[in-house]
Amino acid sequence: MMNALLVDDNFQMLEYMNDCIPWLEKGITVELCESGEEALKYATKKKPDILITDIDMPEMNGLELIDLLHAINPNLESLIISCHDNFNYAKHAVKLNVTDYILKDMLEPENLAESIDLLVSKIKEKENSNGQIDKLKSYIDQNQWSLKRHLLHQIRDHSLSNSDNLKSQLNNFGLKLDEFSYIPVVVQITNKDDVMNKYKSSELYMFAIDNISAEVAVNKGEEMISFMNDEYELICFVKVKSLIKNNPFVEMKKLLSHVEEVIDKHLNIEISMVHYHQPISNLTQMKESLSKLMNIGCHWFYVGGNEIISFHDIDYSFSQVSIFSEYTTFYEEINDMVTDQSEDKVKEVIKKWINLFGEKRYHPDEVKSLIHSILINLAIRHQYLYQSDSNQATVLHSQVNAISTINQVNFHMYKYIKDMMDYLRSEMETTHEDILKAKRYVVENMHKKIRMEEASTFLYMNSSYFSRLFRKETGMTFTEYVTKTKIEKSTIYLIETELTVEEISHKLGYENTSYYIKLFKKYFSIPPMEYRKNYKFSKVDII
């Protein structure tokens, strides 16, 4: 049985195509999908032979879907059903080797059946020339990924006493150490946030990378076997043809460069690779190579996108100078942009500072601590941190703490600052001017005990009227806003300083430390010291 995917965001059209063709009589099973993303996810579990798709769909259009599914099954036959009589679409479809293109207003059961018969005949021709293909096998078997990962960790972390069994398992996955030599390569995705936003599932994009890598290698007469180490990292083994005739590293780098190029082009995934410095041909050498390649850790931070380097060429040194000597200049430059709404300068300024971090090679933990400090203090200064009931301080900390490459620093800084500027622009257009002044008053007086009467006097307003207006504009009382602002600010002191809980409470105008702790627990469900233990970066003094 062949497997067909019908994809259209109009469910009535899906039902029509499903009902008007005797699919089973033609030897075809059908899956209906209402989006390109849904179809792509299904395709990783059951590889389709036939794709029938609309073009104009949200998030992922039909042409993008065809391109991605060709990475999963290069022998895919596709048919476009569209309401667009557009030459550019048709030209793109030709480039993607689409078999047929039918306009929806001309779609009849007869011409749809005719096109499907053409697809089926082309598939059968390929089967006759290439041999029988097992269509029911799912290449992205999660159990297989899990077994391969477990095997790598077993070889790296445990005794090799059961070598025959280990070699037998490797042999089952195509790695034949008794017969060939291999060059181990660790592959890291560098644009992780873009990739996760687009593909949602790590199995999805890792499968695509694995499949494309293997296909590129085969087309070049090479062999490349991949093992998934984690959701952003593959361990690959490039088979060495000869250790005598040619330099195996020259051929390997040509292959890896082409793999990077194809993956970037077809999947918009940017990868970096670190290869071992010598070929391996036995379990002992494999164990040693894995111990090094799987523990690069923070030294990935400055490895650039689409870079291929040797393990021995990684710079393992970091600056001994504190990055916080850059804090004031960096903070003021970013703050000026936010204040002036200079959105056109954001990318340029961030890129300049990231290049500086790379040149000086500050430790990744220090870079993350600096970025967190700058973003959180900007957010407090511009009242962006308290825009909703969500716990933005903790969310931001988690996002920054998860950063593992300098590219991600760029992504997170730009997105956070851009979102902040958009929010502030909207606030200025929609929020009552006196409420904006009241929020600034709170931020500027957090070291004191802030009373509503004092704030209303500052604004030359009646306290009752101010109270009603504040609640109407913000959805919370003035006292609730003050508490929220102070407690959020206290998280910064907990994460980035060594101040005691008592000192923090006094800095925020709380005379009674126990009362501050009670408010903190009400807000975060844990006491301040436990929060510090869970989220602390490193020692940083904030003035």
Phi, psi and omega per residue, in radians:
M1 nan 2.389 3.030
M2 -1.539 2.774 -3.100
N3 -2.046 2.166 -3.121
A4 -2.050 2.497 3.031
L5 -1.947 2.174 3.017
L6 -1.832 2.150 -3.015
V7 -2.248 2.114 3.097
D8 -2.849 2.403 3.127
D9 -1.377 -0.029 3.029
N10 -1.755 1.829 -3.032
F11 -1.141 -0.528 3.103
Q12 -1.090 -0.663 3.091
M13 -1.156 -0.687 3.091
L14 -1.057 -0.815 -3.140
E15 -1.091 -0.693 3.137
Y16 -1.065 -0.838 -3.126
M17 -1.160 -0.621 3.140
N18 -1.184 -0.636 -3.034
D19 -1.497 -0.454 -2.996
C20 -1.566 -0.060 3.135
I21 -2.103 2.309 3.063
P22 -1.374 1.314 -2.996
W23 -0.986 -0.853 -3.088
L24 -1.085 -0.620 3.099
E25 -1.107 -0.500 3.125
K26 -1.541 0.028 3.128
G27 1.359 0.601 -3.063
I28 -2.257 2.266 2.945
T29 -1.647 2.573 -3.005
V30 -2.158 2.437 3.010
E31 -2.153 2.267 -3.137
L32 -1.712 2.288 3.137
C33 -2.310 2.405 -3.082
E34 -1.707 0.126 3.076
S35 -2.743 2.758 3.088
G36 -1.108 -0.653 -3.133
E37 -1.110 -0.751 3.105
E38 -1.098 -0.710 3.141
A39 -1.149 -0.717 -3.131
L40 -1.123 -0.725 3.120
K41 -1.107 -0.748 3.125
Y42 -1.113 -0.681 -3.068
A43 -1.130 -0.473 3.114
T44 -1.287 -0.320 3.127
K45 -1.677 -0.605 3.135
K46 -2.446 1.802 -3.019
K47 -1.089 2.134 -3.110
P48 -1.402 2.610 3.012
D49 -1.677 -0.555 -3.072
I50 -2.233 2.376 3.044
L51 -2.172 2.169 3.039
I52 -2.080 2.019 -2.962
T53 -2.457 2.628 2.934
D54 -1.347 2.865 3.071
I55 -1.631 -0.931 -2.970
D56 -1.473 1.626 3.110
M57 -2.320 2.622 -3.136
P58 -1.185 2.684 3.066
E59 1.222 -1.019 3.136
M60 -2.330 2.014 -3.122
N61 -1.418 3.000 -3.047
G62 -1.104 -0.617 3.140
L63 -1.186 -0.700 3.066
E64 -1.113 -0.695 3.131
L65 -1.094 -0.782 3.125
I66 -1.019 -0.780 -3.132
D67 -1.042 -0.780 -3.124
L68 -1.210 -0.688 -3.122
L69 -1.238 -0.443 3.038
H70 -1.135 -0.499 3.077
A71 -1.202 -0.553 3.130
I72 -1.405 -0.733 3.121
N73 -2.396 1.705 -3.126
P74 -1.053 -0.346 -3.125
N75 -1.615 0.191 -3.119
L76 -1.030 2.389 2.998
E77 -1.879 2.336 -3.018
S78 -2.273 2.655 3.137
L79 -2.374 2.287 3.124
I80 -1.776 2.260 3.018
I81 -2.003 1.935 -3.000
S82 -2.472 2.714 3.039
C83 -1.609 0.018 -3.099
H84 -1.675 2.005 3.007
D85 -1.645 1.275 -2.947
N86 -2.132 2.190 -3.067
F87 -1.098 -0.694 -3.122
N88 -1.119 -0.702 3.058
Y89 -1.059 -0.799 -3.108
A90 -1.096 -0.716 3.134
K91 -1.105 -0.745 3.099
H92 -1.103 -0.693 3.134
A93 -1.082 -0.688 3.111
V94 -1.080 -0.736 3.124
K95 -1.065 -0.561 -3.127
L96 -1.534 0.141 3.138
N97 1.040 0.670 3.059
V98 -1.202 2.317 -3.054
T99 -1.251 -0.707 -3.090
D100 -2.626 2.829 -3.066
Y101 -2.480 1.927 -3.084
I102 -2.028 2.285 3.059
L103 -1.331 2.430 -3.065
K104 -1.055 -0.635 -3.106
D105 -1.309 -0.090 3.064
M106 -1.957 0.099 -3.062
L107 -1.326 2.100 3.065
E108 -2.265 2.703 3.128
P109 -0.918 -0.628 -3.064
E110 -1.181 -0.854 -3.105
N111 -1.297 -0.465 3.033
L112 -1.157 -0.777 3.124
A113 -1.082 -0.681 3.134
E114 -1.100 -0.763 3.122
S115 -1.152 -0.670 3.127
I116 -1.155 -0.700 3.080
D117 -1.050 -0.649 3.108
L118 -1.140 -0.745 3.101
L119 -1.044 -0.816 -3.106
V120 -1.072 -0.752 -3.114
S121 -1.130 -0.651 3.119
K122 -1.169 -0.666 3.108
I123 -1.132 -0.757 -3.138
K124 -1.124 -0.627 3.093
E125 -1.092 -0.737 3.122
K126 -1.140 -0.668 3.140
E127 -1.115 -0.699 -3.124
N128 -1.156 -0.609 -3.099
S129 -1.484 -0.537 -3.059
N130 -1.768 -0.089 -3.068
G131 1.594 2.910 -3.088
Q132 -1.180 2.353 -3.132
I133 -1.943 2.333 3.115
D134 -1.478 1.726 -3.040
K135 -1.385 -0.311 -3.061
L136 -1.490 -0.222 -3.122
K137 -1.296 2.281 3.107
S138 -1.630 1.971 -3.112
Y139 -1.154 -0.538 3.132
I140 -1.664 1.100 3.091
D141 -1.405 1.991 -3.082
Q142 -1.039 -0.555 3.104
N143 -1.122 -0.631 3.120
Q144 -1.156 -0.782 3.082
W145 -0.984 -0.801 -3.092
S146 -1.110 -0.752 3.132
L147 -1.105 -0.728 -3.130
K148 -1.152 -0.731 3.114
R149 -1.103 -0.799 -3.139
H150 -1.053 -0.678 -3.129
L151 -1.139 -0.756 3.101
L152 -1.037 -0.805 -3.119
H153 -1.182 -0.586 3.101
Q154 -1.130 -0.756 3.130
I155 -1.166 -0.708 -3.104
R156 -1.240 -0.716 -2.909
D157 -1.759 -0.229 -3.013
H158 -2.195 3.036 3.141
S159 -1.128 2.618 3.111
L160 -1.702 0.408 -3.075
S161 -1.075 -0.577 3.131
N162 -1.655 0.958 -2.986
S163 -1.141 -0.632 -3.117
D164 -1.095 -0.731 3.124
N165 -1.154 -0.737 -3.141
L166 -1.110 -0.755 3.129
K167 -1.156 -0.607 3.095
S168 -1.121 -0.728 3.109
Q169 -1.144 -0.741 3.097
L170 -1.084 -0.687 3.134
N171 -1.080 -0.658 3.120
N172 -1.109 -0.482 3.115
F173 -1.659 0.164 3.050
G174 1.651 -0.005 -3.115
L175 -1.709 1.867 -3.007
K176 -1.927 1.471 -3.066
L177 -1.148 -0.474 -3.140
D178 -1.245 -0.360 -3.048
E179 -1.912 -0.541 -3.001
F180 -2.338 2.838 2.979
S181 -1.781 2.656 -3.127
Y182 -2.387 2.658 2.998
I183 -1.849 2.006 3.117
P184 -1.256 2.463 -3.141
V185 -2.408 2.293 3.042
V186 -1.773 2.290 -3.065
V187 -1.998 2.183 3.128
Q188 -2.069 2.373 2.986
I189 -1.381 2.244 -3.092
T190 -1.737 -0.501 3.070
N191 -1.680 1.058 -2.963
K192 -1.073 -0.721 -3.066
D193 -1.179 -0.758 3.090
D194 -1.039 -0.755 -3.084
V195 -1.147 -0.810 -3.126
M196 -1.147 -0.645 3.100
N197 -1.110 -0.609 -3.076
K198 -1.447 -0.763 -2.981
Y199 -1.757 -0.325 3.081
K200 1.173 -0.741 -3.043
S201 -1.972 2.270 3.129
S202 -1.155 -0.627 3.110
E203 -1.052 -0.603 -3.093
L204 -1.122 -0.952 -3.080
Y205 -1.341 -0.526 3.083
M206 -1.159 -0.669 3.068
F207 -1.072 -0.779 -3.116
A208 -1.087 -0.752 3.117
I209 -1.101 -0.810 3.141
D210 -1.036 -0.816 -3.077
N211 -1.144 -0.767 3.127
I212 -1.145 -0.742 3.140
S213 -1.020 -0.817 -3.135
A214 -1.111 -0.723 -3.111
E215 -1.148 -0.765 3.112
V216 -1.075 -0.755 -3.140
A217 -1.073 -0.801 -3.137
V218 -1.067 -0.761 -3.139
N219 -1.096 -0.411 3.126
K220 -1.742 0.162 -3.126
G221 1.269 0.398 -3.130
E222 -1.990 3.122 3.073
E223 -2.426 2.308 -3.106
M224 -2.392 2.069 -3.072
I225 -1.951 2.255 -3.011
S226 -1.984 2.533 3.034
F227 -2.244 2.249 3.126
M228 -1.397 2.120 3.131
N229 -1.584 -0.830 3.021
D230 -2.588 -2.989 -3.001
E231 -1.192 -0.193 3.112
Y232 -2.220 0.164 -3.012
E233 -2.421 2.306 3.038
L234 -2.010 2.546 2.946
I235 -1.894 2.068 -3.089
C236 -2.001 2.699 3.118
F237 -2.232 2.016 -3.139
V238 -1.671 2.125 -3.095
K239 -1.234 2.359 3.127
V240 -1.577 2.192 -3.136
K241 -1.275 -0.839 -3.104
S242 -2.651 2.399 3.090
L243 -1.654 -0.074 -3.043
I244 -1.870 -0.882 -3.025
K245 -1.233 -0.763 -3.046
N246 -2.245 2.794 3.001
N247 -1.331 1.939 -3.035
P248 -1.098 -0.432 -3.099
F249 -1.296 -0.501 3.094
V250 -1.149 -0.851 3.130
E251 -1.145 -0.693 -3.135
M252 -1.085 -0.765 -3.117
K253 -1.149 -0.627 3.068
K254 -1.082 -0.761 3.133
L255 -1.122 -0.859 -3.104
L256 -1.090 -0.658 3.111
S257 -1.102 -0.703 3.126
H258 -1.210 -0.675 3.097
V259 -1.056 -0.815 3.108
E260 -1.002 -0.781 -3.097
E261 -1.093 -0.792 -3.101
V262 -1.202 -0.721 3.139
I263 -1.131 -0.724 3.102
D264 -1.115 -0.736 -3.088
K265 -1.192 -0.808 -3.002
H266 -1.573 -0.514 -3.055
L267 -1.997 -0.139 -3.027
N268 0.959 0.649 3.087
I269 -1.945 2.195 -3.141
E270 -1.721 2.206 -3.109
I271 -2.184 2.726 2.993
S272 -2.179 2.646 -3.080
M273 -2.305 2.419 3.006
V274 -2.127 2.106 -3.116
H275 -1.809 2.665 3.099
Y276 -1.205 2.707 -2.999
H277 -1.464 -0.096 3.113
Q278 -2.653 2.668 3.095
P279 -1.164 2.697 3.077
I280 -2.064 2.614 -3.119
S281 -2.479 0.166 3.087
N282 -2.667 2.978 -3.064
L283 -1.127 -0.639 -3.139
T284 -1.091 -0.775 3.103
Q285 -1.162 -0.643 3.124
M286 -1.131 -0.754 3.132
K287 -1.053 -0.784 -3.129
E288 -1.117 -0.735 -3.122
S289 -1.159 -0.708 3.135
L290 -1.155 -0.666 3.134
S291 -1.047 -0.548 -3.127
K292 -1.534 -0.858 -3.038
L293 -1.207 -0.540 -3.103
M294 -1.532 0.047 -3.124
N295 -2.225 0.551 3.096
I296 -1.192 -0.609 3.007
G297 0.965 -2.239 -3.042
C298 -1.141 -0.238 -3.124
H299 -1.313 -0.116 2.966
W300 -1.215 -0.360 -2.885
F301 -0.896 -0.770 -3.067
Y302 -1.766 0.121 3.047
V303 -1.287 2.156 -3.022
G304 -1.331 2.861 3.077
G305 -1.143 2.483 -3.138
N306 1.010 0.569 3.114
E307 -1.776 2.493 3.090
I308 -2.197 1.999 -3.106
I309 -2.380 2.817 3.074
S310 -1.420 2.620 3.084
F311 -0.959 -0.647 -3.107
H312 -1.289 -0.284 -3.096
D313 -1.633 -0.049 3.087
I314 -1.184 2.348 3.075
D315 -1.447 1.962 -3.069
Y316 -1.648 0.134 -3.117
S317 -1.718 2.589 3.044
F318 -2.241 2.686 -3.134
S319 -1.071 2.467 3.071
Q320 -1.571 -0.099 3.129
V321 -1.482 2.426 -3.137
S322 -1.214 2.329 3.110
I323 -1.156 -0.336 -3.052
F324 -1.285 -0.044 2.955
S325 -1.210 -0.331 3.137
E326 -1.611 -0.132 -2.938
Y327 -0.992 -0.944 -3.005
T328 -1.056 -0.813 -3.116
T329 -1.111 -0.791 -3.125
F330 -1.111 -0.831 -3.105
Y331 -1.064 -0.806 -3.088
E332 -1.149 -0.633 3.135
E333 -1.166 -0.760 3.118
I334 -1.179 -0.741 -3.119
N335 -1.087 -0.692 3.108
D336 -1.072 -0.693 3.118
M337 -1.117 -0.781 -3.136
V338 -1.124 -0.775 -3.126
T339 -1.095 -0.740 -3.099
D340 -1.510 -0.037 -3.090
Q341 0.975 0.734 -3.132
S342 -1.522 1.209 -3.040
E343 -1.105 -0.545 -3.100
D344 -1.176 -0.301 -3.097
K345 -1.666 -0.196 -2.969
V346 -1.018 -0.930 -3.082
K347 -1.059 -0.739 -3.106
E348 -1.105 -0.772 -3.110
V349 -1.178 -0.787 3.128
I350 -1.066 -0.776 3.130
K351 -1.048 -0.708 3.137
K352 -1.050 -0.785 -3.111
W353 -1.247 -0.639 3.119
I354 -1.146 -0.680 3.062
N355 -1.070 -0.680 3.110
L356 -1.119 -0.751 3.109
F357 -1.031 -0.720 -3.142
G358 -1.152 -0.730 3.139
E359 -1.111 -0.715 -3.088
K360 -1.555 -0.204 3.089
R361 0.895 0.987 3.016
Y362 -1.187 2.629 -3.135
H363 -1.091 2.401 -3.122
P364 -0.919 -0.681 3.129
D365 -1.116 -0.634 3.101
E366 -1.211 -0.700 3.109
V367 -1.053 -0.804 -3.127
K368 -1.128 -0.686 3.124
S369 -1.124 -0.740 3.113
L370 -1.107 -0.821 -3.116
I371 -1.067 -0.783 3.119
H372 -1.044 -0.791 -3.110
S373 -1.093 -0.785 -3.131
I374 -1.124 -0.830 -3.090
L375 -1.147 -0.739 -3.072
I376 -1.237 -0.645 3.124
N377 -1.289 -0.551 2.996
L378 -1.105 -0.772 -3.109
A379 -1.115 -0.652 3.098
I380 -1.211 -0.781 -3.103
R381 -1.057 -0.661 -3.078
H382 -1.765 0.252 3.108
Q383 0.997 0.429 3.118
Y384 -1.369 -0.495 -3.071
L385 -1.155 -0.431 -3.001
Y386 -1.914 0.500 -3.048
Q387 -1.254 -0.350 -3.101
S388 -2.631 -3.072 -3.136
D389 -1.405 -0.145 -3.112
S390 -1.197 2.630 -3.109
N391 -1.495 1.385 -3.029
Q392 -1.135 -0.623 -3.095
A393 -1.059 -0.799 -3.134
T394 -1.201 -0.697 3.125
V395 -1.082 -0.810 3.137
L396 -1.081 -0.746 3.111
H397 -1.008 -0.807 -3.119
S398 -1.089 -0.718 -3.135
Q399 -1.147 -0.783 -3.133
V400 -1.192 -0.700 -3.125
N401 -1.110 -0.483 -3.117
A402 -1.415 -0.139 -3.128
I403 -1.111 2.345 3.136
S404 -2.238 -0.103 3.102
T405 -2.410 2.776 3.131
I406 -1.147 -0.487 3.080
N407 -1.078 -0.659 3.128
Q408 -1.203 -0.570 3.053
V409 -1.022 -0.816 3.111
N410 -0.998 -0.849 -3.100
F411 -1.062 -0.885 -3.046
H412 -1.208 -0.717 3.138
M413 -1.100 -0.849 -3.101
Y414 -1.077 -0.810 -3.099
K415 -1.111 -0.774 -3.088
Y416 -1.150 -0.784 -3.123
I417 -1.184 -0.718 3.110
K418 -1.081 -0.787 3.124
D419 -1.099 -0.688 3.135
M420 -1.112 -0.775 -3.127
M421 -1.142 -0.690 3.090
D422 -1.085 -0.760 -3.130
Y423 -1.118 -0.795 -3.118
L424 -1.115 -0.667 3.099
R425 -1.083 -0.753 3.128
S426 -1.155 -0.722 3.131
E427 -1.054 -0.760 -3.105
M428 -1.146 -0.518 -3.122
E429 -1.424 -0.507 -2.974
T430 -2.005 -0.392 -3.048
T431 -1.581 2.476 3.112
H432 -1.011 2.338 -3.075
E433 -1.001 -0.664 -3.125
D434 -1.186 -0.530 3.101
I435 -1.234 -0.673 3.064
L436 -1.076 -0.713 3.099
K437 -1.141 -0.670 3.136
A438 -1.122 -0.710 3.126
K439 -1.130 -0.721 3.103
R440 -1.130 -0.638 3.107
Y441 -1.050 -0.730 3.135
V442 -1.106 -0.829 -3.101
V443 -1.086 -0.684 -3.086
E444 -1.372 -0.206 -3.080
N445 -2.181 0.472 -3.091
M446 -1.150 -0.300 3.140
H447 -1.375 -0.107 -3.099
K448 -1.994 2.931 2.977
K449 -1.393 2.005 -3.022
I450 -1.724 2.123 3.099
R451 -1.894 2.598 -3.137
M452 -1.071 -0.646 -3.121
E453 -1.073 -0.697 3.133
E454 -1.156 -0.721 3.140
A455 -1.132 -0.761 -3.137
S456 -1.151 -0.635 3.083
T457 -1.138 -0.734 3.094
F458 -0.997 -0.610 -3.108
L459 -1.624 0.042 -3.106
Y460 0.986 0.807 -3.117
M461 -2.204 2.663 2.994
N462 -1.146 2.335 -3.045
S463 -1.079 -0.667 3.139
S464 -1.160 -0.765 3.128
Y465 -1.123 -0.764 3.126
F466 -1.039 -0.734 -3.129
S467 -1.061 -0.792 -3.140
R468 -1.168 -0.745 -3.129
L469 -1.112 -0.753 -3.115
F470 -1.083 -0.785 -3.126
R471 -1.137 -0.696 3.134
K472 -1.103 -0.714 -3.066
E473 -1.387 -0.557 -3.007
T474 -1.945 -0.312 -3.096
G475 1.424 0.118 3.097
M476 -2.529 2.837 3.115
T477 -1.313 2.842 3.119
F478 -1.073 -0.728 3.131
T479 -1.092 -0.723 3.098
E480 -1.085 -0.705 3.134
Y481 -1.134 -0.747 3.126
V482 -1.062 -0.817 3.142
T483 -1.066 -0.834 -3.135
K484 -1.020 -0.778 -3.123
T485 -1.110 -0.782 -3.116
K486 -1.193 -0.723 -3.133
I487 -1.157 -0.707 3.085
E488 -1.108 -0.727 3.103
K489 -1.094 -0.634 -3.127
S490 -1.114 -0.511 3.105
T491 -1.106 -0.552 3.125
I492 -1.183 -0.756 3.078
Y493 -1.081 -0.690 -3.130
L494 -1.147 -0.735 -3.069
I495 -1.346 -0.683 -2.899
E496 -1.983 0.103 3.084
T497 -2.388 3.037 3.074
E498 -1.851 0.259 3.120
L499 -1.031 2.493 3.081
T500 -1.273 2.873 3.109
V501 -1.057 -0.685 3.124
E502 -1.106 -0.755 3.138
E503 -1.128 -0.674 3.122
I504 -1.131 -0.789 -3.119
S505 -1.067 -0.684 3.126
H506 -1.218 -0.624 3.105
K507 -1.081 -0.464 -3.089
L508 -1.773 0.250 3.029
G509 1.432 0.244 3.091
Y510 -1.681 2.009 3.129
E511 -1.313 -0.503 -3.105
N512 -1.841 1.912 -3.103
T513 -1.099 -0.659 -3.137
S514 -1.067 -0.653 3.130
Y515 -1.157 -0.728 3.084
Y516 -1.049 -0.781 -3.136
I517 -1.090 -0.700 3.119
K518 -1.079 -0.774 3.109
L519 -1.117 -0.723 -3.126
F520 -1.072 -0.816 3.135
K521 -1.110 -0.606 3.104
K522 -1.137 -0.615 -3.075
Y523 -1.448 -0.721 -3.048
F524 -1.943 -0.118 3.134
S525 1.231 0.061 3.062
I526 -2.406 2.719 3.116
P527 -1.275 2.827 -3.075
P528 -0.967 -0.753 -3.082
M529 -1.157 -0.587 3.083
E530 -1.210 -0.664 3.070
Y531 -1.049 -0.779 3.119
R532 -1.041 -0.772 -3.133
K533 -1.073 -0.678 -3.084
N534 -1.333 -0.565 -2.933
Y535 -2.121 -0.002 -3.015
K536 -1.145 2.379 3.047
F537 -1.493 -1.437 -3.096
S538 -2.773 3.027 -3.062
K539 -1.250 2.063 3.127
V540 -2.475 2.311 3.110
D541 -1.692 2.220 3.099
I542 -1.925 2.308 3.120
I543 -1.674 nan nan
